[in-house]
Amino acid sequence: MSSEERVNLSKEEVQERRDQITKFYESNISHLRVQLEYEELLTKIEENRAKRLQAQVIIAQVYASQEDNPANQKAKEEFEKQLNTNKV
C-alpha cells in the first residue's frame, strides 16, 4: 500500500494499531534508558577531559609567563647559587 492510498480502518482496527504502537514503545523504554545512561556518562567523561585539558593549558601559560619574567630568572639564579654554596 502506498502512502497516497487512503486506508479506512474501523474503530477497533485503529485501537488495535494504537495498542501495538504503545506496546512497541513500552518494550523499548528499558533499552532507551540504558542508552540515555550511556550517553550521559560519555558526556561527563568528555566534559572532564576538556576541563583537565583546559587546566593543563592554564598551568603551561603560567609557567611560560614566569620563565619570561627577568625578575623570576634572577630569583632562580640566586636560589640556585645559595643551594650550591650550602652544599658540603
C-alpha positions as CSV (number, residue, x, y, z in Angstrom):
1,M,0.0,0.0,0.0
2,S,1.5,3.4,-1.0
3,S,1.4,6.4,1.2
4,E,-1.0,8.0,-1.2
5,E,-3.7,5.4,-0.7
6,R,-6.2,6.1,1.9
7,V,-6.9,3.5,4.4
8,N,-10.3,3.2,6.0
9,L,-9.9,1.5,9.4
10,S,-12.7,0.6,11.8
11,K,-12.6,2.0,15.3
12,E,-11.5,-1.5,16.5
13,E,-8.6,-1.6,14.0
14,V,-7.5,1.9,14.9
15,Q,-7.5,0.9,18.6
16,E,-5.6,-2.3,17.8
17,R,-2.9,-0.3,15.9
18,R,-2.6,2.2,18.8
19,D,-2.2,-0.7,21.2
20,Q,0.5,-2.2,19.0
21,I,2.4,1.1,18.9
22,T,2.1,1.6,22.6
23,K,3.3,-2.0,23.2
24,F,6.3,-1.3,20.9
25,Y,7.2,1.9,22.7
26,E,6.9,0.3,26.1
27,S,9.1,-2.6,25.1
28,N,11.8,-0.2,24.0
29,I,11.8,2.1,27.0
30,S,14.3,-0.1,29.0
31,H,16.7,0.0,26.1
32,L,16.4,3.7,25.7
33,R,17.1,4.2,29.4
34,V,20.3,2.2,29.1
35,Q,21.3,4.3,26.1
36,L,20.5,7.5,27.9
37,E,22.7,6.5,30.8
38,Y,25.5,5.6,28.4
39,E,25.2,8.9,26.6
40,E,25.2,10.8,29.9
41,L,28.3,9.0,31.1
42,L,30.1,9.7,27.8
43,T,29.2,13.4,28.1
44,K,30.5,13.6,31.6
45,I,33.8,11.9,30.5
46,E,34.2,14.3,27.6
47,E,33.5,17.3,29.9
48,N,36.1,16.2,32.4
49,R,38.6,15.6,29.7
50,A,38.0,19.1,28.4
51,K,38.3,20.6,31.9
52,R,41.6,18.7,32.5
53,L,43.0,19.9,29.2
54,Q,42.0,23.5,29.9
55,A,43.7,23.3,33.3
56,Q,46.9,22.0,31.7
57,V,46.9,24.8,29.2
58,I,46.4,27.4,32.0
59,I,49.3,25.9,34.0
60,A,51.5,25.8,30.9
61,Q,50.7,29.5,30.3
62,V,51.5,30.4,33.9
63,Y,54.9,28.6,33.8
64,A,55.7,30.2,30.4
65,S,55.0,33.7,31.7
66,Q,57.1,33.1,34.8
67,E,60.1,32.0,32.7
68,D,59.8,35.1,30.6
69,N,59.9,37.4,33.6
70,P,63.5,38.6,34.2
71,A,62.9,39.1,37.9
72,N,61.9,35.4,38.2
73,Q,65.0,34.4,36.3
74,K,67.2,36.5,38.7
75,A,65.5,35.0,41.7
76,K,66.0,31.5,40.3
77,E,69.7,32.1,39.8
78,E,70.1,33.5,43.3
79,F,68.3,30.5,44.7
80,E,70.5,28.1,42.8
81,K,73.6,30.0,43.9
82,Q,72.5,29.6,47.5
83,L,71.9,25.9,47.1
84,N,75.4,25.5,45.6
85,T,77.1,27.4,48.5
86,N,75.2,25.4,51.1
87,K,76.4,22.0,49.7
88,V,79.3,20.5,51.6
